[in-house]
Amino acid sequence: MAYLQAIDATLAPHGGRFLVHGSPAEALEGPFAGDVVIIAFPDRAQAGAWYASPAYQAILPLRTRNARGWVVLVDGAGEGHRATDLLRRLRGELRAAEKLDALSIPS
């Protein structure tokens, strides 16, 4: 309970807000047990700063002593994102890697 009472104050300075919190998950594919919590931040830097902040680190043991789970940082998809946007990005990265390989291999 103390963790839940304190976490909101640690999020506010970093622009964090709950997107999912306490809603039961329904597994449609693969095994899943537990709860899902998703917290949004303006950017990854703010998310990392929140996690490393003295305020959050002070209450972190309250969570880790009472719950098990993963904590990961991921970038969200922007407004209007389409699956094909990922294909374009991957193609660009592949082209860049091929150019780098071409520069690195002596003829």
C-alpha positions in Angstrom: 0.0 0.0 0.0 2.8 2.4 0.8 4.2 2.0 -2.7 0.8 2.8 -4.3 0.4 5.8 -2.1 3.9 7.2 -3.0 4.4 6.4 -6.7 2.2 9.2 -8.2 4.5 11.8 -6.6 7.6 10.2 -8.2 6.0 10.2 -11.7 4.8 13.8 -11.7 8.2 15.5 -12.0 9.0 13.4 -15.1 5.7 13.7 -16.8 4.8 10.1 -16.1 1.2 8.8 -16.2 -0.5 5.4 -16.0 -1.9 4.1 -19.2 -2.7 0.7 -17.8 -2.9 0.0 -14.0 -4.8 -2.7 -12.2 -6.8 -4.0 -15.1 -6.9 -7.7 -15.5 -5.2 -9.1 -18.6 -6.8 -11.6 -20.9 -4.2 -13.9 -22.5 -5.2 -14.6 -26.1 -2.0 -16.2 -27.2 0.6 -17.9 -25.0 0.6 -18.3 -21.3 0.4 -15.2 -19.1 -0.3 -14.7 -15.4 -0.2 -11.5 -13.5 -0.9 -7.9 -13.9 0.2 -5.4 -16.5 1.2 -1.8 -15.7 2.1 0.6 -18.4 3.4 4.0 -17.6 3.9 6.6 -20.3 6.5 9.4 -20.3 7.2 12.2 -22.7 10.3 10.3 -23.9 12.7 7.5 -22.9 15.1 10.0 -21.2 12.3 11.0 -18.8 11.4 7.4 -18.2 15.0 6.6 -17.3 15.4 9.7 -15.2 12.2 8.7 -13.2 13.5 5.1 -12.6 16.9 6.4 -11.5 15.5 9.2 -9.4 16.1 9.2 -5.6 12.3 9.5 -5.1 11.6 6.3 -7.0 14.6 4.4 -5.8 13.4 5.1 -2.2 10.1 3.3 -2.8 11.4 0.6 -5.2 12.1 -1.9 -2.5 8.4 -1.7 -1.5 7.5 -3.1 -4.9 10.4 -5.6 -5.3 9.8 -7.1 -1.9 6.1 -7.7 -2.8 5.9 -8.3 -6.5 7.9 -10.1 -9.2 8.0 -9.0 -12.8 9.8 -7.3 -15.6 10.5 -3.6 -15.9 11.4 -2.5 -19.4 11.7 0.8 -21.3 10.3 0.9 -24.8 9.6 3.6 -27.3 5.9 4.0 -28.1 4.5 4.3 -31.6 3.6 7.8 -32.6 0.1 9.0 -33.5 -0.8 7.6 -36.9 1.9 4.9 -36.8 1.3 2.1 -39.4 2.9 -1.3 -39.5 4.5 -0.5 -42.8 6.4 2.4 -41.1 8.5 -0.3 -39.4 9.2 -1.9 -42.8 10.5 1.4 -44.1 12.8 1.9 -41.1 14.1 -1.6 -41.3 14.8 -1.3 -45.1 16.7 2.0 -44.4 18.8 0.3 -41.7 19.5 -2.6 -44.0 20.6 -0.3 -46.8 22.9 1.6 -44.4 24.4 -1.6 -43.1 25.0 -2.8 -46.7 26.8 0.5 -47.5 28.9 0.1 -44.4 29.8 -3.5 -45.3 30.8 -2.3 -48.8 33.1 0.2 -47.3 34.6 -2.3 -44.9 35.4 -5.1 -47.3 38.6 -4.7 -49.4 38.1 -5.4 -53.1 
